[in-house]
Amino acid sequence: MPAIPDRAQTEDSSSFSPDAYFEAWEKGEITAPYDNDFRKFILTTFGLPEDDTYTYAAVAEVTLLQAQTYVEYGGQGGLHAWYRDDEGKPRAMSHEPTSRSVQRSPPPAVDIAAYTNVFKSTTATQKALVGLASNAKKDSIRASVGQHLQSLYQPPSPDHKIVISKLKKEHTNPYFDVWAWSCQNLEWAGPEHATSKVRFSHAILPILYHHFGCVCPSYESLSIIYQLAKGRTVIDLGSGNGYWSYMLRVFNKQKPLTVVPVDNGISEWRTVWVGDTNQIDGVDYLKKNADGKDQVLLLVYPQVGLEFTSRILKAYKGDTIVCAGTQNSNGYTAFAKETIADWIAREMPVFEKVCQIPLPSFAAKDEALFVFQRKA
């Protein structure tokens, strides 16, 4: 089992500091790679050597140079064929015979921006989702994305007294800005119903995983977690490189939230955002800490194997479960053939789903934040 560093760091970098990184981003000294030089962006912002050969391992393995090559290929060879028909084949263009597997023209940049704007801190998510679909051309990718996301959207009920106020200034979140750039670069306008049939992604994904995490938090998701906690400690169980833990800790600097990152250290990360991760099995941690009573359980991209998710959920004795993971049954998180919501409804009916909101989803993914609360 690899040891988790006892300080925030990026491997092979002597200059990386989470606080300095965020400060530079807020000042505009660091920006997303809008010139499409993804490799240069990673090298310069994380302080890595020009001759970097680090191998980023996720489902596949890739180096920065290889990933940049794929970025420059663009959509050649079906690299951007994210949108599929019911048989899982690239969707045919409207003027082509349906028997031909021809990829429809990619969604226009304005439609991609409409999708990424849904998650901005300066927009109201529910209103933006309505506009995503209502302002779309009939039978367009934008229309199907908007309809899909609206059909699954379940904001917290008024009983929870959660208020998501729009900000006048963008919330500082480097991962969000890089994610929004990736959507334009990869011609991705969001998930739809058939996204579960897409079984490939892009070469930059492992690199984003290593430096920022498996899924990007939105301002809305962080605000919901902060308000649900009501001052209670949040256990970020399976915290990975700690990006979500860091984001929650700095969400309200006047009234900071206590977040305890816990991870068994099986996975390796090139960047680690927090230096106080508890390296221990999740169930063992809960047993040593009152089974999580009076604490919020946060699972960010929980792994499918080793019955990880079911073991954790059954061991937790608190009343609030939050999960950031897939909202279709493609098997990327939690359970191989169903969503965490389906599993909890069947196996743990003492909990009820009280919230499901979409998260910024990387190309070919369909992510959401789920909240479950123990019934009275």
DRENBATI-679958 format. One record per residue (C-alpha): residue number from 0; residue in three letters; x, y, z. Coordinates in steps of 0.2 Angstrom, whole numbers, plus 5000, padded with zeros to 4 digits. Layout:
+-----+-----+------+------+------+
:   k :   r :    x :    y :    z :
+-----+-----+------+------+------+
: NUM : ALA :    X :    Y :    Z :
...
+-----+-----+------+------+------+
//
This chain:
+-----+-----+------+------+------+
:   k :   r :    x :    y :    z :
+-----+-----+------+------+------+
:   0 : MET : 5000 : 5000 : 5000 :
:   1 : PRO : 5008 : 5017 : 4995 :
:   2 : ALA : 5010 : 5030 : 5008 :
:   3 : ILE : 5000 : 5045 : 5007 :
:   4 : PRO : 5011 : 5061 : 5008 :
:   5 : ASP : 5010 : 5070 : 5024 :
:   6 : ARG : 5009 : 5087 : 5015 :
:   7 : ALA : 5001 : 5094 : 5000 :
:   8 : GLN : 5012 : 5092 : 4985 :
:   9 : THR : 5014 : 5088 : 4966 :
:  10 : GLU : 5026 : 5074 : 4963 :
:  11 : ASP : 5042 : 5081 : 4954 :
:  12 : SER : 5037 : 5099 : 4958 :
:  13 : SER : 5046 : 5109 : 4971 :
:  14 : SER : 5034 : 5124 : 4969 :
:  15 : PHE : 5016 : 5118 : 4970 :
:  16 : SER : 5006 : 5125 : 4985 :
:  17 : PRO : 4987 : 5123 : 4985 :
:  18 : ASP : 4984 : 5140 : 4993 :
:  19 : ALA : 4996 : 5149 : 4982 :
:  20 : TYR : 4988 : 5140 : 4967 :
:  21 : PHE : 4971 : 5146 : 4971 :
:  22 : GLU : 4977 : 5163 : 4975 :
:  23 : ALA : 4986 : 5164 : 4958 :
:  24 : TRP : 4970 : 5158 : 4950 :
:  25 : GLU : 4959 : 5170 : 4958 :
:  26 : LYS : 4970 : 5184 : 4952 :
:  27 : GLY : 4970 : 5178 : 4935 :
:  28 : GLU : 4989 : 5174 : 4935 :
:  29 : ILE : 4984 : 5156 : 4930 :
:  30 : THR : 4971 : 5152 : 4918 :
:  31 : ALA : 4964 : 5136 : 4909 :
:  32 : PRO : 4973 : 5131 : 4893 :
:  33 : TYR : 4963 : 5141 : 4881 :
:  34 : ASP : 4977 : 5140 : 4868 :
:  35 : ASN : 4974 : 5121 : 4868 :
:  36 : ASP : 4992 : 5118 : 4874 :
:  37 : PHE : 4986 : 5106 : 4888 :
:  38 : ARG : 5003 : 5099 : 4891 :
:  39 : LYS : 5011 : 5117 : 4894 :
:  40 : PHE : 4997 : 5121 : 4905 :
:  41 : ILE : 5000 : 5106 : 4917 :
:  42 : LEU : 5019 : 5109 : 4916 :
:  43 : THR : 5019 : 5127 : 4920 :
:  44 : THR : 5005 : 5128 : 4933 :
:  45 : PHE : 5011 : 5113 : 4943 :
:  46 : GLY : 5029 : 5118 : 4941 :
:  47 : LEU : 5035 : 5102 : 4932 :
:  48 : PRO : 5051 : 5100 : 4922 :
:  49 : GLU : 5050 : 5102 : 4903 :
:  50 : ASP : 5056 : 5085 : 4900 :
:  51 : ASP : 5042 : 5077 : 4911 :
:  52 : THR : 5039 : 5058 : 4907 :
:  53 : TYR : 5027 : 5054 : 4921 :
:  54 : THR : 5015 : 5040 : 4917 :
:  55 : TYR : 4997 : 5044 : 4922 :
:  56 : ALA : 4988 : 5028 : 4926 :
:  57 : ALA : 4969 : 5027 : 4927 :
:  58 : VAL : 4959 : 5015 : 4917 :
:  59 : ALA : 4973 : 5018 : 4904 :
:  60 : GLU : 4991 : 5025 : 4905 :
:  61 : VAL : 4996 : 5041 : 4896 :
:  62 : THR : 5010 : 5054 : 4897 :
:  63 : LEU : 5008 : 5072 : 4895 :
:  64 : LEU : 5015 : 5072 : 4877 :
:  65 : GLN : 5004 : 5058 : 4872 :
:  66 : ALA : 4989 : 5067 : 4879 :
:  67 : GLN : 4994 : 5083 : 4870 :
:  68 : THR : 4995 : 5073 : 4853 :
:  69 : TYR : 4977 : 5067 : 4856 :
:  70 : VAL : 4971 : 5085 : 4859 :
:  71 : GLU : 4979 : 5091 : 4843 :
:  72 : TYR : 4970 : 5076 : 4833 :
:  73 : GLY : 4954 : 5084 : 4838 :
:  74 : GLY : 4939 : 5074 : 4832 :
:  75 : GLN : 4949 : 5064 : 4819 :
:  76 : GLY : 4945 : 5045 : 4819 :
:  77 : GLY : 4930 : 5047 : 4830 :
:  78 : LEU : 4939 : 5053 : 4845 :
:  79 : HIS : 4925 : 5065 : 4849 :
:  80 : ALA : 4911 : 5053 : 4844 :
:  81 : TRP : 4902 : 5055 : 4861 :
:  82 : TYR : 4884 : 5055 : 4855 :
:  83 : ARG : 4876 : 5038 : 4851 :
:  84 : ASP : 4860 : 5030 : 4845 :
:  85 : ASP : 4850 : 5017 : 4855 :
:  86 : GLU : 4862 : 5003 : 4848 :
:  87 : GLY : 4877 : 5012 : 4854 :
:  88 : LYS : 4883 : 5018 : 4837 :
:  89 : PRO : 4888 : 5036 : 4832 :
:  90 : ARG : 4872 : 5045 : 4829 :
:  91 : ALA : 4869 : 5048 : 4811 :
:  92 : MET : 4867 : 5065 : 4803 :
:  93 : SER : 4850 : 5070 : 4799 :
:  94 : HIS : 4853 : 5071 : 4780 :
:  95 : GLU : 4862 : 5054 : 4779 :
:  96 : PRO : 4854 : 5037 : 4777 :
:  97 : THR : 4851 : 5030 : 4795 :
:  98 : SER : 4860 : 5014 : 4790 :
:  99 : ARG : 4877 : 5023 : 4790 :
: 100 : SER : 4886 : 5026 : 4806 :
: 101 : VAL : 4891 : 5044 : 4803 :
: 102 : GLN : 4894 : 5055 : 4817 :
: 103 : ARG : 4882 : 5070 : 4818 :
: 104 : SER : 4890 : 5087 : 4816 :
: 105 : PRO : 4897 : 5091 : 4834 :
: 106 : PRO : 4887 : 5103 : 4845 :
: 107 : PRO : 4891 : 5121 : 4841 :
: 108 : ALA : 4902 : 5131 : 4854 :
: 109 : VAL : 4887 : 5141 : 4860 :
: 110 : ASP : 4878 : 5125 : 4865 :
: 111 : ILE : 4893 : 5119 : 4874 :
: 112 : ALA : 4894 : 5135 : 4883 :
: 113 : ALA : 4876 : 5134 : 4888 :
: 114 : TYR : 4879 : 5117 : 4896 :
: 115 : THR : 4895 : 5123 : 4906 :
: 116 : ASN : 4886 : 5139 : 4911 :
: 117 : VAL : 4873 : 5128 : 4920 :
: 118 : PHE : 4886 : 5125 : 4934 :
: 119 : LYS : 4893 : 5142 : 4936 :
: 120 : SER : 4892 : 5151 : 4952 :
: 121 : THR : 4884 : 5166 : 4944 :
: 122 : THR : 4869 : 5157 : 4937 :
: 123 : ALA : 4854 : 5149 : 4945 :
: 124 : THR : 4855 : 5130 : 4940 :
: 125 : GLN : 4837 : 5126 : 4939 :
: 126 : LYS : 4833 : 5141 : 4928 :
: 127 : ALA : 4849 : 5137 : 4917 :
: 128 : LEU : 4843 : 5119 : 4915 :
: 129 : VAL : 4826 : 5125 : 4909 :
: 130 : GLY : 4835 : 5137 : 4897 :
: 131 : LEU : 4846 : 5123 : 4891 :
: 132 : ALA : 4832 : 5113 : 4884 :
: 133 : SER : 4819 : 5127 : 4880 :
: 134 : ASN : 4831 : 5137 : 4869 :
: 135 : ALA : 4838 : 5122 : 4860 :
: 136 : LYS : 4834 : 5117 : 4842 :
: 137 : LYS : 4822 : 5102 : 4840 :
: 138 : ASP : 4831 : 5085 : 4839 :
: 139 : SER : 4848 : 5094 : 4843 :
: 140 : ILE : 4861 : 5087 : 4855 :
: 141 : ARG : 4857 : 5102 : 4866 :
: 142 : ALA : 4839 : 5097 : 4867 :
: 143 : SER : 4842 : 5079 : 4872 :
: 144 : VAL : 4855 : 5085 : 4885 :
: 145 : GLY : 4843 : 5097 : 4893 :
: 146 : GLN : 4829 : 5085 : 4893 :
: 147 : HIS : 4840 : 5072 : 4901 :
: 148 : LEU : 4847 : 5083 : 4915 :
: 149 : GLN : 4830 : 5090 : 4919 :
: 150 : SER : 4822 : 5073 : 4920 :
: 151 : LEU : 4834 : 5068 : 4934 :
: 152 : TYR : 4835 : 5085 : 4943 :
: 153 : GLN : 4829 : 5085 : 4961 :
: 154 : PRO : 4835 : 5100 : 4971 :
: 155 : PRO : 4834 : 5100 : 4990 :
: 156 : SER : 4816 : 5103 : 4996 :
: 157 : PRO : 4811 : 5119 : 5005 :
: 158 : ASP : 4811 : 5109 : 5021 :
: 159 : HIS : 4830 : 5108 : 5021 :
: 160 : LYS : 4831 : 5127 : 5020 :
: 161 : ILE : 4845 : 5127 : 5008 :
: 162 : VAL : 4848 : 5142 : 4998 :
: 163 : ILE : 4860 : 5143 : 4983 :
: 164 : SER : 4863 : 5161 : 4980 :
: 165 : LYS : 4870 : 5167 : 4964 :
: 166 : LEU : 4887 : 5175 : 4966 :
: 167 : LYS : 4892 : 5192 : 4957 :
: 168 : LYS : 4910 : 5185 : 4955 :
: 169 : GLU : 4915 : 5168 : 4949 :
: 170 : HIS : 4919 : 5156 : 4963 :
: 171 : THR : 4937 : 5151 : 4963 :
: 172 : ASN : 4938 : 5133 : 4957 :
: 173 : PRO : 4952 : 5129 : 4945 :
: 174 : TYR : 4945 : 5112 : 4941 :
: 175 : PHE : 4929 : 5119 : 4935 :
: 176 : ASP : 4938 : 5131 : 4923 :
: 177 : VAL : 4949 : 5117 : 4916 :
: 178 : TRP : 4934 : 5106 : 4914 :
: 179 : ALA : 4924 : 5120 : 4905 :
: 180 : TRP : 4939 : 5121 : 4893 :
: 181 : SER : 4939 : 5103 : 4890 :
: 182 : CYS : 4921 : 5103 : 4885 :
: 183 : GLN : 4924 : 5116 : 4871 :
: 184 : ASN : 4940 : 5107 : 4866 :
: 185 : LEU : 4932 : 5089 : 4865 :
: 186 : GLU : 4916 : 5096 : 4858 :
: 187 : TRP : 4906 : 5089 : 4873 :
: 188 : ALA : 4889 : 5097 : 4877 :
: 189 : GLY : 4884 : 5086 : 4891 :
: 190 : PRO : 4877 : 5069 : 4894 :
: 191 : GLU : 4861 : 5062 : 4887 :
: 192 : HIS : 4851 : 5046 : 4890 :
: 193 : ALA : 4862 : 5036 : 4878 :
: 194 : THR : 4879 : 5042 : 4886 :
: 195 : SER : 4879 : 5026 : 4896 :
: 196 : LYS : 4882 : 5017 : 4880 :
: 197 : VAL : 4899 : 5026 : 4877 :
: 198 : ARG : 4913 : 5015 : 4883 :
: 199 : PHE : 4928 : 5026 : 4879 :
: 200 : SER : 4934 : 5043 : 4885 :
: 201 : HIS : 4949 : 5054 : 4881 :
: 202 : ALA : 4968 : 5054 : 4885 :
: 203 : ILE : 4967 : 5070 : 4895 :
: 204 : LEU : 4956 : 5062 : 4908 :
: 205 : PRO : 4969 : 5052 : 4918 :
: 206 : ILE : 4979 : 5068 : 4919 :
: 207 : LEU : 4964 : 5078 : 4926 :
: 208 : TYR : 4961 : 5063 : 4938 :
: 209 : HIS : 4979 : 5064 : 4945 :
: 210 : HIS : 4980 : 5083 : 4947 :
: 211 : PHE : 4962 : 5088 : 4952 :
: 212 : GLY : 4952 : 5072 : 4955 :
: 213 : CYS : 4939 : 5060 : 4948 :
: 214 : VAL : 4924 : 5072 : 4947 :
: 215 : CYS : 4923 : 5091 : 4947 :
: 216 : PRO : 4914 : 5099 : 4961 :
: 217 : SER : 4902 : 5113 : 4957 :
: 218 : TYR : 4898 : 5128 : 4967 :
: 219 : GLU : 4880 : 5122 : 4970 :
: 220 : SER : 4886 : 5105 : 4976 :
: 221 : LEU : 4899 : 5112 : 4988 :
: 222 : SER : 4885 : 5124 : 4995 :
: 223 : ILE : 4873 : 5110 : 4997 :
: 224 : ILE : 4886 : 5100 : 5007 :
: 225 : TYR : 4891 : 5115 : 5018 :
: 226 : GLN : 4873 : 5119 : 5022 :
: 227 : LEU : 4868 : 5101 : 5025 :
: 228 : ALA : 4882 : 5099 : 5037 :
: 229 : LYS : 4875 : 5112 : 5049 :
: 230 : GLY : 4892 : 5113 : 5057 :
: 231 : ARG : 4895 : 5095 : 5059 :
: 232 : THR : 4911 : 5086 : 5053 :
: 233 : VAL : 4911 : 5079 : 5035 :
: 234 : ILE : 4920 : 5063 : 5033 :
: 235 : ASP : 4927 : 5063 : 5015 :
: 236 : LEU : 4929 : 5044 : 5014 :
: 237 : GLY : 4939 : 5038 : 4999 :
: 238 : SER : 4945 : 5056 : 4998 :
: 239 : GLY : 4958 : 5052 : 4985 :
: 240 : ASN : 4970 : 5067 : 4982 :
: 241 : GLY : 4959 : 5078 : 4993 :
: 242 : TYR : 4952 : 5091 : 4980 :
: 243 : TRP : 4935 : 5090 : 4987 :
: 244 : SER : 4941 : 5091 : 5005 :
: 245 : TYR : 4951 : 5106 : 5001 :
: 246 : MET : 4937 : 5115 : 4992 :
: 247 : LEU : 4925 : 5112 : 5006 :
: 248 : ARG : 4937 : 5118 : 5019 :
: 249 : VAL : 4940 : 5135 : 5010 :
: 250 : PHE : 4921 : 5137 : 5004 :
: 251 : ASN : 4917 : 5148 : 5019 :
: 252 : LYS : 4933 : 5155 : 5027 :
: 253 : GLN : 4924 : 5165 : 5040 :
: 254 : LYS : 4915 : 5149 : 5046 :
: 255 : PRO : 4926 : 5135 : 5040 :
: 256 : LEU : 4919 : 5117 : 5039 :
: 257 : THR : 4928 : 5103 : 5047 :
: 258 : VAL : 4932 : 5090 : 5034 :
: 259 : VAL : 4941 : 5074 : 5038 :
: 260 : PRO : 4949 : 5065 : 5023 :
: 261 : VAL : 4950 : 5047 : 5024 :
: 262 : ASP : 4958 : 5035 : 5011 :
: 263 : ASN : 4966 : 5018 : 5011 :
: 264 : GLY : 4980 : 5024 : 4999 :
: 265 : ILE : 4977 : 5010 : 4986 :
: 266 : SER : 4977 : 5023 : 4971 :
: 267 : GLU : 4991 : 5034 : 4967 :
: 268 : TRP : 4989 : 5053 : 4964 :
: 269 : ARG : 5002 : 5065 : 4957 :
: 270 : THR : 4995 : 5080 : 4966 :
: 271 : VAL : 4989 : 5079 : 4984 :
: 272 : TRP : 4979 : 5094 : 4989 :
: 273 : VAL : 4978 : 5091 : 5008 :
: 274 : GLY : 4992 : 5084 : 5019 :
: 275 : ASP : 4982 : 5076 : 5033 :
: 276 : THR : 4973 : 5062 : 5025 :
: 277 : ASN : 4970 : 5047 : 5037 :
: 278 : GLN : 4977 : 5032 : 5028 :
: 279 : ILE : 4965 : 5018 : 5035 :
: 280 : ASP : 4951 : 5007 : 5028 :
: 281 : GLY : 4935 : 5016 : 5028 :
: 282 : VAL : 4925 : 5004 : 5039 :
: 283 : ASP : 4939 : 5003 : 5051 :
: 284 : TYR : 4939 : 5022 : 5052 :
: 285 : LEU : 4920 : 5022 : 5055 :
: 286 : LYS : 4922 : 5009 : 5069 :
: 287 : LYS : 4935 : 5020 : 5078 :
: 288 : ASN : 4924 : 5035 : 5076 :
: 289 : ALA : 4907 : 5031 : 5083 :
: 290 : ASP : 4902 : 5024 : 5067 :
: 291 : GLY : 4900 : 5041 : 5059 :
: 292 : LYS : 4886 : 5046 : 5071 :
: 293 : ASP : 4883 : 5065 : 5071 :
: 294 : GLN : 4894 : 5067 : 5055 :
: 295 : VAL : 4890 : 5068 : 5037 :
: 296 : LEU : 4897 : 5054 : 5026 :
: 297 : LEU : 4904 : 5060 : 5009 :
: 298 : LEU : 4908 : 5048 : 4995 :
: 299 : VAL : 4917 : 5056 : 4980 :
: 300 : TYR : 4918 : 5043 : 4965 :
: 301 : PRO : 4917 : 5028 : 4976 :
: 302 : GLN : 4925 : 5013 : 4968 :
: 303 : VAL : 4915 : 4998 : 4962 :
: 304 : GLY : 4926 : 4984 : 4967 :
: 305 : LEU : 4929 : 4975 : 4983 :
: 306 : GLU : 4911 : 4979 : 4989 :
: 307 : PHE : 4918 : 4996 : 4995 :
: 308 : THR : 4902 : 5006 : 4994 :
: 309 : SER : 4891 : 4993 : 5001 :
: 310 : ARG : 4903 : 4990 : 5016 :
: 311 : ILE : 4904 : 5009 : 5020 :
: 312 : LEU : 4885 : 5012 : 5018 :
: 313 : LYS : 4881 : 4998 : 5030 :
: 314 : ALA : 4894 : 5003 : 5043 :
: 315 : TYR : 4888 : 5021 : 5043 :
: 316 : LYS : 4876 : 5025 : 5058 :
: 317 : GLY : 4874 : 5044 : 5054 :
: 318 : ASP : 4859 : 5052 : 5046 :
: 319 : THR : 4866 : 5060 : 5030 :
: 320 : ILE : 4875 : 5052 : 5015 :
: 321 : VAL : 4882 : 5062 : 5001 :
: 322 : CYS : 4888 : 5054 : 4985 :
: 323 : ALA : 4897 : 5061 : 4970 :
: 324 : GLY : 4896 : 5049 : 4956 :
: 325 : THR : 4887 : 5042 : 4940 :
: 326 : GLN : 4869 : 5044 : 4938 :
: 327 : ASN : 4867 : 5031 : 4925 :
: 328 : SER : 4870 : 5012 : 4926 :
: 329 : ASN : 4887 : 5012 : 4917 :
: 330 : GLY : 4896 : 5005 : 4932 :
: 331 : TYR : 4909 : 5019 : 4934 :
: 332 : THR : 4906 : 5022 : 4952 :
: 333 : ALA : 4898 : 5013 : 4967 :
: 334 : PHE : 4890 : 4998 : 4959 :
: 335 : ALA : 4893 : 4989 : 4943 :
: 336 : LYS : 4875 : 4988 : 4936 :
: 337 : GLU : 4865 : 5001 : 4945 :
: 338 : THR : 4866 : 5018 : 4953 :
: 339 : ILE : 4869 : 5021 : 4971 :
: 340 : ALA : 4851 : 5028 : 4972 :
: 341 : ASP : 4844 : 5011 : 4966 :
: 342 : TRP : 4855 : 5001 : 4978 :
: 343 : ILE : 4850 : 5012 : 4993 :
: 344 : ALA : 4831 : 5011 : 4989 :
: 345 : ARG : 4832 : 4992 : 4989 :
: 346 : GLU : 4845 : 4988 : 5002 :
: 347 : MET : 4844 : 5003 : 5014 :
: 348 : PRO : 4826 : 5009 : 5014 :
: 349 : VAL : 4828 : 5018 : 5030 :
: 350 : PHE : 4837 : 5031 : 5020 :
: 351 : GLU : 4827 : 5042 : 5007 :
: 352 : LYS : 4835 : 5052 : 4992 :
: 353 : VAL : 4832 : 5070 : 4996 :
: 354 : CYS : 4842 : 5078 : 4982 :
: 355 : GLN : 4850 : 5073 : 4965 :
: 356 : ILE : 4858 : 5087 : 4955 :
: 357 : PRO : 4870 : 5086 : 4940 :
: 358 : LEU : 4888 : 5089 : 4942 :
: 359 : PRO : 4900 : 5095 : 4928 :
: 360 : SER : 4903 : 5079 : 4918 :
: 361 : PHE : 4918 : 5075 : 4908 :
: 362 : ALA : 4916 : 5069 : 4890 :
: 363 : ALA : 4907 : 5052 : 4890 :
: 364 : LYS : 4902 : 5054 : 4909 :
: 365 : ASP : 4886 : 5057 : 4917 :
: 366 : GLU : 4889 : 5063 : 4935 :
: 367 : ALA : 4878 : 5069 : 4949 :
: 368 : LEU : 4878 : 5073 : 4968 :
: 369 : PHE : 4866 : 5062 : 4978 :
: 370 : VAL : 4860 : 5066 : 4995 :
: 371 : PHE : 4851 : 5053 : 5006 :
: 372 : GLN : 4844 : 5056 : 5024 :
: 373 : ARG : 4839 : 5044 : 5037 :
: 374 : LYS : 4820 : 5044 : 5039 :
: 375 : ALA : 4813 : 5050 : 5055 :
+-----+-----+------+------+------+
//
